[in-house]
Amino acid sequence: MLAIHHPDQALHDPDQVFRTGRFIAQPDRSERYRIFLDAAHQDGHAIVEAPLGGLEPILEVHDAGYVAFLQTVHARWSAHPDYGPVAIPNVHPTHRMHRKPTELLGEFGWYSNSTSCPITADTWRSVNASAQAAIHAADRLAGPERAVYALCRPPGHHAYPDLMSGVCFLNNAAIAAHRLTKSHGKVALVDIDVHHGNGTQFIFYERADVLFCSIHVDPNLTAPYYAGYADECGAGAGQGLTFNQPLPWGTQDPAWLDAVEGALSRVRAFAPSALVVSLGFDAAEHDPVGAFGITGDGFAEAARRFARLALPTLLVQEGGYLSPHLGGYLSRFLGAFERPSA
């Protein structure tokens, strides 16, 4: 399988985030990028470095003011002599607040809903490179390739058009899916990250050309908390084209694969011309998130089922955090996708 990446994706590497009243280790370390890339190399997949193209494909999904903010916020932050080395807001608007300020801290809070998206001097380079990997992968899928893996890190599925959230800044899968609608028409996007793809859902919630299905831990129990419930089904032209399957904490292979099959049934009924998979491995039994207990066999079986759809397929990396098993999960998934009848 063709794997797309860019080395700038490893530049963003803050070591801590503030959660639950304390500083904890940042889950999205740049080592994830190297682990995934090494696994693809070791398994003999073709590796291509994505070109760093223009912003046009990003701006078709994301707000221009937000993108400009991502490009400039660290320089603005660093101009304040009393601010720390990592940019992070400490105020955020609620649903009662509707005015975007221009002062830095207020504007930062407007574009961020949590403390999980610290920004360093290299963050923009990394998130742009991650998005460009997804864009180039979508373009390769529009050609002769039938399946492409986009090694996207930082991940993206929590990012809204104008909001960073949950270690996500630009929504790589949504950018790629939107781009594929131009070459393939209808596109299905299935998110198997253990957390709900709330940003992706929002982007396509009222669109008729993209089906969004998500299999995730019940948001009553953990982030993103405010989206991902089963009664969220789309609106307007997208009515019925959002399909959420929230599952209990500790879900194992059989129930998870049943949910995968439920999503694939929706995909077949929608009859798209291309498939995007938001490929998270944080549902794994050895992942530090610890929400589900999906095994390597479970991921391999899911991969075979996706492959049997026989659609041009773009796999976009989302979560999956540091453990000795992380690269193995990717190897199992890509290998099974390439050999669905084995």
C-alpha atoms as a printed R data frame, in Angstrom:
    type eleno elety resid chain resno       x       y       z
1   ATOM     1    CA   MET     A     1   0.000   0.000   0.000
2   ATOM     2    CA   LEU     A     2   1.134   3.545  -0.687
3   ATOM     3    CA   ALA     A     3   1.877   5.489   2.516
4   ATOM     4    CA   ILE     A     4   2.043   9.314   2.482
5   ATOM     5    CA   HIS     A     5   3.816  11.407   5.136
6   ATOM     6    CA   HIS     A     6   5.957  14.499   5.670
7   ATOM     7    CA   PRO     A     7   8.818  14.818   8.213
8   ATOM     8    CA   ASP     A     8   7.593  18.211   9.465
9   ATOM     9    CA   GLN     A     9   4.801  16.310  11.222
10  ATOM    10    CA   ALA     A    10   7.273  15.448  13.992
11  ATOM    11    CA   LEU     A    11   8.191  19.062  14.809
12  ATOM    12    CA   HIS     A    12   5.195  19.775  17.074
13  ATOM    13    CA   ASP     A    13   6.069  17.938  20.291
14  ATOM    14    CA   PRO     A    14   4.922  19.585  23.534
15  ATOM    15    CA   ASP     A    15   5.574  17.209  26.405
16  ATOM    16    CA   GLN     A    16   2.708  18.127  28.745
17  ATOM    17    CA   VAL     A    17  -0.928  19.163  28.805
18  ATOM    18    CA   PHE     A    18  -3.017  20.459  31.710
19  ATOM    19    CA   ARG     A    19  -5.908  18.124  32.520
20  ATOM    20    CA   THR     A    20  -7.781  17.005  35.640
21  ATOM    21    CA   GLY     A    21  -6.174  19.740  37.710
22  ATOM    22    CA   ARG     A    22  -2.586  18.782  36.930
23  ATOM    23    CA   PHE     A    23   0.033  18.633  34.208
24  ATOM    24    CA   ILE     A    24   0.207  15.205  32.574
25  ATOM    25    CA   ALA     A    25   2.242  13.734  29.739
26  ATOM    26    CA   GLN     A    26   1.008  14.872  26.341
27  ATOM    27    CA   PRO     A    27  -0.458  11.791  24.610
28  ATOM    28    CA   ASP     A    28   0.298  12.973  21.069
29  ATOM    29    CA   ARG     A    29   4.086  12.835  21.066
30  ATOM    30    CA   SER     A    30   6.048  13.023  17.839
31  ATOM    31    CA   GLU     A    31   7.319   9.488  18.496
32  ATOM    32    CA   ARG     A    32   3.942   8.303  17.182
33  ATOM    33    CA   TYR     A    33   4.880   9.602  13.735
34  ATOM    34    CA   ARG     A    34   8.172   7.721  13.774
35  ATOM    35    CA   ILE     A    35   6.563   4.497  14.993
36  ATOM    36    CA   PHE     A    36   3.954   4.544  12.225
37  ATOM    37    CA   LEU     A    37   6.514   5.437   9.563
38  ATOM    38    CA   ASP     A    38   8.899   2.709  10.736
39  ATOM    39    CA   ALA     A    39   6.092   0.130  10.660
40  ATOM    40    CA   ALA     A    40   5.207   1.086   7.085
41  ATOM    41    CA   HIS     A    41   8.890   0.853   6.063
42  ATOM    42    CA   GLN     A    42   9.435  -2.492   7.759
43  ATOM    43    CA   ASP     A    43   6.380  -3.988   6.084
44  ATOM    44    CA   GLY     A    44   7.590  -2.967   2.639
45  ATOM    45    CA   HIS     A    45   4.927  -0.400   1.820
46  ATOM    46    CA   ALA     A    46   5.761   2.272  -0.756
47  ATOM    47    CA   ILE     A    47   6.576   5.519   1.081
48  ATOM    48    CA   VAL     A    48   6.052   8.961  -0.469
49  ATOM    49    CA   GLU     A    49   6.778  12.346   1.078
50  ATOM    50    CA   ALA     A    50   3.861  14.685   0.474
51  ATOM    51    CA   PRO     A    51   4.547  17.980  -1.278
52  ATOM    52    CA   LEU     A    52   3.730  21.030   0.813
53  ATOM    53    CA   GLY     A    53   1.090  22.561  -1.410
54  ATOM    54    CA   GLY     A    54  -1.057  25.628  -0.994
55  ATOM    55    CA   LEU     A    55  -3.747  26.384   1.535
56  ATOM    56    CA   GLU     A    56  -6.698  26.244  -0.858
57  ATOM    57    CA   PRO     A    57  -7.806  22.681   0.047
58  ATOM    58    CA   ILE     A    58  -7.562  23.524   3.754
59  ATOM    59    CA   LEU     A    59  -9.528  26.749   3.346
60  ATOM    60    CA   GLU     A    60 -12.356  24.867   1.634
61  ATOM    61    CA   VAL     A    61 -13.021  23.227   5.018
62  ATOM    62    CA   HIS     A    62 -11.519  25.625   7.583
63  ATOM    63    CA   ASP     A    63 -12.240  29.266   8.359
64  ATOM    64    CA   ALA     A    64  -9.635  31.620   6.888
65  ATOM    65    CA   GLY     A    65  -9.344  33.651  10.082
66  ATOM    66    CA   TYR     A    66  -8.718  30.487  12.081
67  ATOM    67    CA   VAL     A    67  -6.003  29.294   9.697
68  ATOM    68    CA   ALA     A    68  -4.313  32.699   9.839
69  ATOM    69    CA   PHE     A    69  -4.488  32.533  13.635
70  ATOM    70    CA   LEU     A    70  -2.765  29.134  13.664
71  ATOM    71    CA   GLN     A    71  -0.009  30.538  11.480
72  ATOM    72    CA   THR     A    72   0.657  33.575  13.681
73  ATOM    73    CA   VAL     A    73  -0.396  32.818  17.255
74  ATOM    74    CA   HIS     A    74   2.971  31.645  18.564
75  ATOM    75    CA   ALA     A    75   4.804  34.735  17.288
76  ATOM    76    CA   ARG     A    76   2.146  36.963  18.854
77  ATOM    77    CA   TRP     A    77   2.358  34.994  22.087
78  ATOM    78    CA   SER     A    78   6.147  35.199  22.184
79  ATOM    79    CA   ALA     A    79   5.983  38.995  21.920
80  ATOM    80    CA   HIS     A    80   4.588  39.080  25.477
81  ATOM    81    CA   PRO     A    81   7.547  39.015  27.891
82  ATOM    82    CA   ASP     A    82   5.504  37.537  30.739
83  ATOM    83    CA   TYR     A    83   4.009  34.595  28.792
84  ATOM    84    CA   GLY     A    84   5.431  31.072  28.953
85  ATOM    85    CA   PRO     A    85   7.208  29.192  26.154
86  ATOM    86    CA   VAL     A    86   4.098  27.236  25.070
87  ATOM    87    CA   ALA     A    87   0.969  29.051  23.941
88  ATOM    88    CA   ILE     A    88  -2.232  27.882  25.611
89  ATOM    89    CA   PRO     A    89  -5.397  29.819  26.500
90  ATOM    90    CA   ASN     A    90  -6.928  30.060  29.961
91  ATOM    91    CA   VAL     A    91 -10.320  31.515  28.972
92  ATOM    92    CA   HIS     A    92 -12.969  30.065  26.656
93  ATOM    93    CA   PRO     A    93 -16.402  31.316  25.566
94  ATOM    94    CA   THR     A    94 -19.499  29.306  26.407
95  ATOM    95    CA   HIS     A    95 -22.766  29.013  24.486
96  ATOM    96    CA   ARG     A    96 -23.801  32.266  26.192
97  ATOM    97    CA   MET     A    97 -20.924  34.224  24.633
98  ATOM    98    CA   HIS     A    98 -20.970  35.227  20.976
99  ATOM    99    CA   ARG     A    99 -18.373  37.949  20.407
100 ATOM   100    CA   LYS     A   100 -14.872  37.206  19.122
101 ATOM   101    CA   PRO     A   101 -12.325  39.581  20.708
102 ATOM   102    CA   THR     A   102  -9.079  40.689  19.116
103 ATOM   103    CA   GLU     A   103  -6.913  40.633  22.264
104 ATOM   104    CA   LEU     A   104  -4.646  37.580  22.127
105 ATOM   105    CA   LEU     A   105  -5.839  35.567  25.126
106 ATOM   106    CA   GLY     A   106  -9.474  36.199  24.308
107 ATOM   107    CA   GLU     A   107  -9.009  35.336  20.647
108 ATOM   108    CA   PHE     A   108  -7.046  32.208  21.564
109 ATOM   109    CA   GLY     A   109  -9.890  31.004  23.759
110 ATOM   110    CA   TRP     A   110 -12.341  31.661  20.932
111 ATOM   111    CA   TYR     A   111 -10.450  29.238  18.695
112 ATOM   112    CA   SER     A   112  -9.792  26.575  21.382
113 ATOM   113    CA   ASN     A   113 -12.211  24.719  23.643
114 ATOM   114    CA   SER     A   114  -9.706  22.941  25.900
115 ATOM   115    CA   THR     A   115  -6.187  22.911  27.277
116 ATOM   116    CA   SER     A   116  -5.281  19.942  25.076
117 ATOM   117    CA   CYS     A   117  -3.886  21.935  22.145
118 ATOM   118    CA   PRO     A   118  -0.680  23.650  23.292
119 ATOM   119    CA   ILE     A   119   1.072  25.524  20.502
120 ATOM   120    CA   THR     A   120   4.833  25.776  20.036
121 ATOM   121    CA   ALA     A   121   6.935  27.589  17.450
122 ATOM   122    CA   ASP     A   122   6.684  24.546  15.158
123 ATOM   123    CA   THR     A   123   3.013  23.671  15.542
124 ATOM   124    CA   TRP     A   124   1.807  25.299  12.334
125 ATOM   125    CA   ARG     A   125   4.485  23.540  10.278
126 ATOM   126    CA   SER     A   126   3.418  20.192  11.717
127 ATOM   127    CA   VAL     A   127  -0.338  20.593  11.374
128 ATOM   128    CA   ASN     A   128   0.040  21.945   7.841
129 ATOM   129    CA   ALA     A   129   2.272  18.987   6.909
130 ATOM   130    CA   SER     A   130  -0.274  16.588   8.395
131 ATOM   131    CA   ALA     A   131  -3.076  18.126   6.359
132 ATOM   132    CA   GLN     A   132  -0.926  18.151   3.232
133 ATOM   133    CA   ALA     A   133  -0.301  14.414   3.659
134 ATOM   134    CA   ALA     A   134  -4.073  13.852   3.626
135 ATOM   135    CA   ILE     A   135  -4.521  16.139   0.622
136 ATOM   136    CA   HIS     A   136  -1.821  14.401  -1.401
137 ATOM   137    CA   ALA     A   137  -3.224  11.006  -0.423
138 ATOM   138    CA   ALA     A   138  -6.668  12.057  -1.664
139 ATOM   139    CA   ASP     A   139  -5.129  13.222  -4.923
140 ATOM   140    CA   ARG     A   140  -3.307   9.920  -5.364
141 ATOM   141    CA   LEU     A   141  -6.588   8.077  -4.736
142 ATOM   142    CA   ALA     A   142  -8.155  10.117  -7.519
143 ATOM   143    CA   GLY     A   143  -5.592   8.508  -9.847
144 ATOM   144    CA   PRO     A   144  -4.724   4.832 -10.283
145 ATOM   145    CA   GLU     A   145  -4.279   4.005  -6.580
146 ATOM   146    CA   ARG     A   146  -7.046   1.943  -4.992
147 ATOM   147    CA   ALA     A   147  -5.918   2.343  -1.376
148 ATOM   148    CA   VAL     A   148  -3.671   4.901   0.300
149 ATOM   149    CA   TYR     A   149  -2.554   5.339   3.912
150 ATOM   150    CA   ALA     A   150  -2.130   8.956   5.052
151 ATOM   151    CA   LEU     A   151   0.172   9.070   8.061
152 ATOM   152    CA   CYS     A   152  -1.362  12.149   9.640
153 ATOM   153    CA   ARG     A   153   0.080  13.383  12.888
154 ATOM   154    CA   PRO     A   154  -1.060  15.555  14.655
155 ATOM   155    CA   PRO     A   155  -4.474  13.923  14.191
156 ATOM   156    CA   GLY     A   156  -7.522  15.906  13.139
157 ATOM   157    CA   HIS     A   157 -11.001  14.490  13.716
158 ATOM   158    CA   HIS     A   158 -11.844  16.699  16.724
159 ATOM   159    CA   ALA     A   159 -11.059  19.925  14.822
160 ATOM   160    CA   TYR     A   160 -14.002  22.082  13.699
161 ATOM   161    CA   PRO     A   161 -13.803  24.630  10.875
162 ATOM   162    CA   ASP     A   162 -12.691  27.295  13.353
163 ATOM   163    CA   LEU     A   163 -11.849  25.405  16.547
164 ATOM   164    CA   MET     A   164  -8.908  23.330  17.789
165 ATOM   165    CA   SER     A   165  -9.844  20.569  20.190
166 ATOM   166    CA   GLY     A   166  -8.511  17.324  21.633
167 ATOM   167    CA   VAL     A   167  -4.923  17.579  20.246
168 ATOM   168    CA   CYS     A   168  -6.417  18.315  16.787
169 ATOM   169    CA   PHE     A   169  -5.887  21.540  14.820
170 ATOM   170    CA   LEU     A   170  -6.823  20.839  11.181
171 ATOM   171    CA   ASN     A   171  -9.319  18.119  10.279
172 ATOM   172    CA   ASN     A   172  -7.240  15.961   7.952
173 ATOM   173    CA   ALA     A   173  -9.940  13.364   7.241
174 ATOM   174    CA   ALA     A   174 -12.576  15.992   6.500
175 ATOM   175    CA   ILE     A   175 -10.222  17.913   4.206
176 ATOM   176    CA   ALA     A   176  -9.477  14.690   2.322
177 ATOM   177    CA   ALA     A   177 -13.123  13.576   2.165
178 ATOM   178    CA   HIS     A   178 -14.227  16.969   0.855
179 ATOM   179    CA   ARG     A   179 -11.492  16.835  -1.767
180 ATOM   180    CA   LEU     A   180 -12.585  13.343  -2.830
181 ATOM   181    CA   THR     A   181 -16.151  14.533  -3.426
182 ATOM   182    CA   LYS     A   182 -14.762  16.507  -6.360
183 ATOM   183    CA   SER     A   183 -13.327  13.429  -8.056
184 ATOM   184    CA   HIS     A   184 -15.650  10.688  -6.778
185 ATOM   185    CA   GLY     A   185 -18.971  12.328  -5.934
186 ATOM   186    CA   LYS     A   186 -20.427  10.663  -2.856
187 ATOM   187    CA   VAL     A   187 -17.949   9.689  -0.128
188 ATOM   188    CA   ALA     A   188 -18.432   7.627   3.035
189 ATOM   189    CA   LEU     A   189 -16.321   8.421   6.091
190 ATOM   190    CA   VAL     A   190 -16.121   5.832   8.882
191 ATOM   191    CA   ASP     A   191 -14.357   6.850  12.099
192 ATOM   192    CA   ILE     A   192 -13.089   4.001  14.311
193 ATOM   193    CA   ASP     A   193 -11.009   6.114  16.698
194 ATOM   194    CA   VAL     A   194 -12.111   5.388  20.275
195 ATOM   195    CA   HIS     A   195 -13.287   9.005  20.643
196 ATOM   196    CA   HIS     A   196 -16.133  10.470  18.622
197 ATOM   197    CA   GLY     A   197 -15.099  12.472  15.558
198 ATOM   198    CA   ASN     A   198 -17.072  15.519  16.642
199 ATOM   199    CA   GLY     A   199 -15.323  17.965  14.339
200 ATOM   200    CA   THR     A   200 -15.856  15.740  11.324
201 ATOM   201    CA   GLN     A   201 -19.512  15.250  12.209
202 ATOM   202    CA   PHE     A   202 -20.037  19.010  12.425
203 ATOM   203    CA   ILE     A   203 -18.386  19.655   9.062
204 ATOM   204    CA   PHE     A   204 -20.618  17.203   7.172
205 ATOM   205    CA   TYR     A   205 -23.766  17.309   9.313
206 ATOM   206    CA   GLU     A   206 -25.884  19.089   6.709
207 ATOM   207    CA   ARG     A   207 -24.280  17.721   3.555
208 ATOM   208    CA   ALA     A   208 -25.834  15.150   1.246
209 ATOM   209    CA   ASP     A   209 -22.583  13.998  -0.388
210 ATOM   210    CA   VAL     A   210 -20.756  12.616   2.672
211 ATOM   211    CA   LEU     A   211 -21.980   9.843   4.976
212 ATOM   212    CA   PHE     A   212 -20.384  10.019   8.427
213 ATOM   213    CA   CYS     A   213 -20.316   6.959  10.704
214 ATOM   214    CA   SER     A   214 -18.524   6.862  14.056
215 ATOM   215    CA   ILE     A   215 -17.861   3.989  16.486
216 ATOM   216    CA   HIS     A   216 -16.642   5.294  19.826
217 ATOM   217    CA   VAL     A   217 -16.835   5.185  23.586
218 ATOM   218    CA   ASP     A   218 -20.029   6.676  25.015
219 ATOM   219    CA   PRO     A   219 -19.480  10.469  25.260
220 ATOM   220    CA   ASN     A   220 -21.372  10.477  28.556
221 ATOM   221    CA   LEU     A   221 -18.224   8.859  29.953
222 ATOM   222    CA   THR     A   222 -15.357  10.772  28.357
223 ATOM   223    CA   ALA     A   223 -14.344  13.378  25.786
224 ATOM   224    CA   PRO     A   224 -15.613  14.868  23.599
225 ATOM   225    CA   TYR     A   225 -18.655  14.811  25.956
226 ATOM   226    CA   TYR     A   226 -20.814  17.227  23.940
227 ATOM   227    CA   ALA     A   227 -21.320  15.232  20.732
228 ATOM   228    CA   GLY     A   228 -21.448  11.645  19.544
229 ATOM   229    CA   TYR     A   229 -24.861  10.534  20.764
230 ATOM   230    CA   ALA     A   230 -26.975   8.056  18.839
231 ATOM   231    CA   ASP     A   231 -29.791  10.543  18.226
232 ATOM   232    CA   GLU     A   232 -27.493  12.866  16.233
233 ATOM   233    CA   CYS     A   233 -28.463  11.857  12.697
234 ATOM   234    CA   GLY     A   234 -27.712  14.834  10.459
235 ATOM   235    CA   ALA     A   235 -29.875  17.761   9.430
236 ATOM   236    CA   GLY     A   236 -31.170  19.430   6.289
237 ATOM   237    CA   ALA     A   237 -29.684  17.832   3.196
238 ATOM   238    CA   GLY     A   238 -27.663  15.583   5.518
239 ATOM   239    CA   GLN     A   239 -30.629  14.182   7.433
240 ATOM   240    CA   GLY     A   240 -29.989  10.505   8.096
241 ATOM   241    CA   LEU     A   241 -26.357  10.666   6.941
242 ATOM   242    CA   THR     A   242 -24.769  10.781  10.409
243 ATOM   243    CA   PHE     A   243 -24.672   7.429  12.199
244 ATOM   244    CA   ASN     A   244 -23.194   7.301  15.688
245 ATOM   245    CA   GLN     A   245 -22.662   4.085  17.634
246 ATOM   246    CA   PRO     A   246 -21.564   4.960  21.187
247 ATOM   247    CA   LEU     A   247 -20.377   1.845  23.020
248 ATOM   248    CA   PRO     A   248 -19.757   1.043  26.690
249 ATOM   249    CA   TRP     A   249 -16.425   1.372  28.427
250 ATOM   250    CA   GLY     A   250 -14.462  -1.860  28.067
251 ATOM   251    CA   THR     A   251 -16.012  -2.930  24.737
252 ATOM   252    CA   GLN     A   252 -14.280  -6.000  23.281
253 ATOM   253    CA   ASP     A   253 -13.835  -7.348  19.733
254 ATOM   254    CA   PRO     A   254 -17.260  -9.009  19.179
255 ATOM   255    CA   ALA     A   255 -19.424  -5.973  20.006
256 ATOM   256    CA   TRP     A   256 -17.000  -3.604  18.276
257 ATOM   257    CA   LEU     A   257 -16.991  -5.672  15.081
258 ATOM   258    CA   ASP     A   258 -20.796  -5.766  15.191
259 ATOM   259    CA   ALA     A   259 -20.688  -1.969  15.228
260 ATOM   260    CA   VAL     A   260 -18.224  -1.970  12.330
261 ATOM   261    CA   GLU     A   261 -20.660  -4.138  10.387
262 ATOM   262    CA   GLY     A   262 -23.478  -1.741  11.257
263 ATOM   263    CA   ALA     A   263 -21.474   1.130   9.793
264 ATOM   264    CA   LEU     A   264 -20.631  -0.866   6.687
265 ATOM   265    CA   SER     A   265 -24.315  -1.617   6.147
266 ATOM   266    CA   ARG     A   266 -24.944   2.124   6.075
267 ATOM   267    CA   VAL     A   267 -22.055   2.558   3.657
268 ATOM   268    CA   ARG     A   268 -23.459  -0.062   1.280
269 ATOM   269    CA   ALA     A   269 -26.894   1.572   1.359
270 ATOM   270    CA   PHE     A   270 -25.362   4.990   0.660
271 ATOM   271    CA   ALA     A   271 -23.451   3.562  -2.343
272 ATOM   272    CA   PRO     A   272 -20.481   5.959  -2.318
273 ATOM   273    CA   SER     A   273 -17.716   5.993  -4.885
274 ATOM   274    CA   ALA     A   274 -14.938   6.312  -2.284
275 ATOM   275    CA   LEU     A   275 -14.311   5.534   1.384
276 ATOM   276    CA   VAL     A   276 -12.327   7.413   4.020
277 ATOM   277    CA   VAL     A   277 -11.481   5.663   7.292
278 ATOM   278    CA   SER     A   278 -10.455   7.748  10.300
279 ATOM   279    CA   LEU     A   279  -8.065   5.131  11.583
280 ATOM   280    CA   GLY     A   280  -7.566   5.378  15.323
281 ATOM   281    CA   PHE     A   281  -5.819   2.654  17.305
282 ATOM   282    CA   ASP     A   282  -6.669   4.118  20.716
283 ATOM   283    CA   ALA     A   283  -9.472   1.542  20.960
284 ATOM   284    CA   ALA     A   284  -6.739  -1.080  21.430
285 ATOM   285    CA   GLU     A   285  -6.435  -3.249  24.514
286 ATOM   286    CA   HIS     A   286  -2.894  -2.000  25.202
287 ATOM   287    CA   ASP     A   287  -3.490   1.681  24.406
288 ATOM   288    CA   PRO     A   288  -2.944   4.027  27.373
289 ATOM   289    CA   VAL     A   289  -6.428   5.509  26.816
290 ATOM   290    CA   GLY     A   290  -7.775   2.213  28.158
291 ATOM   291    CA   ALA     A   291 -11.375   2.711  27.026
292 ATOM   292    CA   PHE     A   292 -11.849  -0.390  24.833
293 ATOM   293    CA   GLY     A   293 -10.114  -3.752  24.573
294 ATOM   294    CA   ILE     A   294  -9.759  -4.253  20.818
295 ATOM   295    CA   THR     A   295  -7.082  -6.777  19.877
296 ATOM   296    CA   GLY     A   296  -4.779  -6.940  16.887
297 ATOM   297    CA   ASP     A   297  -7.082  -9.647  15.533
298 ATOM   298    CA   GLY     A   298 -10.027  -7.274  15.887
299 ATOM   299    CA   PHE     A   299  -8.293  -4.537  13.901
300 ATOM   300    CA   ALA     A   300  -7.271  -7.050  11.240
301 ATOM   301    CA   GLU     A   301 -10.839  -8.302  10.868
302 ATOM   302    CA   ALA     A   302 -12.145  -4.745  10.597
303 ATOM   303    CA   ALA     A   303  -9.559  -4.054   7.886
304 ATOM   304    CA   ARG     A   304 -10.684  -7.103   5.901
305 ATOM   305    CA   ARG     A   305 -14.299  -5.941   6.089
306 ATOM   306    CA   PHE     A   306 -13.401  -2.449   4.895
307 ATOM   307    CA   ALA     A   307 -11.373  -3.915   2.028
308 ATOM   308    CA   ARG     A   308 -14.243  -6.165   0.922
309 ATOM   309    CA   LEU     A   309 -16.280  -3.071   0.107
310 ATOM   310    CA   ALA     A   310 -13.964  -2.852  -2.926
311 ATOM   311    CA   LEU     A   311 -14.027   0.941  -2.885
312 ATOM   312    CA   PRO     A   312 -11.137   3.337  -3.447
313 ATOM   313    CA   THR     A   313 -10.117   3.796   0.190
314 ATOM   314    CA   LEU     A   314  -8.132   6.431   2.043
315 ATOM   315    CA   LEU     A   315  -6.944   5.499   5.539
316 ATOM   316    CA   VAL     A   316  -6.248   8.627   7.604
317 ATOM   317    CA   GLN     A   317  -4.344   8.175  10.853
318 ATOM   318    CA   GLU     A   318  -6.061   9.561  13.945
319 ATOM   319    CA   GLY     A   319  -5.322   8.385  17.510
320 ATOM   320    CA   GLY     A   320  -3.357   5.479  18.878
321 ATOM   321    CA   TYR     A   321  -0.850   6.358  21.561
322 ATOM   322    CA   LEU     A   322   2.474   5.167  22.855
323 ATOM   323    CA   SER     A   323   2.801   1.520  23.795
324 ATOM   324    CA   PRO     A   324   5.087  -1.290  22.623
325 ATOM   325    CA   HIS     A   325   2.195  -2.562  20.483
326 ATOM   326    CA   LEU     A   326   1.382   0.619  18.520
327 ATOM   327    CA   GLY     A   327   3.321  -0.138  15.327
328 ATOM   328    CA   GLY     A   328   1.999  -3.672  15.357
329 ATOM   329    CA   TYR     A   329  -1.592  -2.494  15.219
330 ATOM   330    CA   LEU     A   330  -0.856  -0.544  12.046
331 ATOM   331    CA   SER     A   331   0.983  -3.519  10.544
332 ATOM   332    CA   ARG     A   332  -1.924  -5.840  11.279
333 ATOM   333    CA   PHE     A   333  -4.478  -3.429   9.811
334 ATOM   334    CA   LEU     A   334  -2.599  -2.628   6.599
335 ATOM   335    CA   GLY     A   335  -1.605  -6.232   6.049
336 ATOM   336    CA   ALA     A   336  -5.159  -7.492   6.470
337 ATOM   337    CA   PHE     A   337  -6.534  -4.735   4.244
338 ATOM   338    CA   GLU     A   338  -4.199  -5.834   1.467
339 ATOM   339    CA   ARG     A   339  -5.118  -9.513   1.916
340 ATOM   340    CA   PRO     A   340  -8.819  -9.496   2.813
341 ATOM   341    CA   SER     A   341  -9.387 -13.136   1.908
342 ATOM   342    CA   ALA     A   342  -6.420 -14.496   3.912
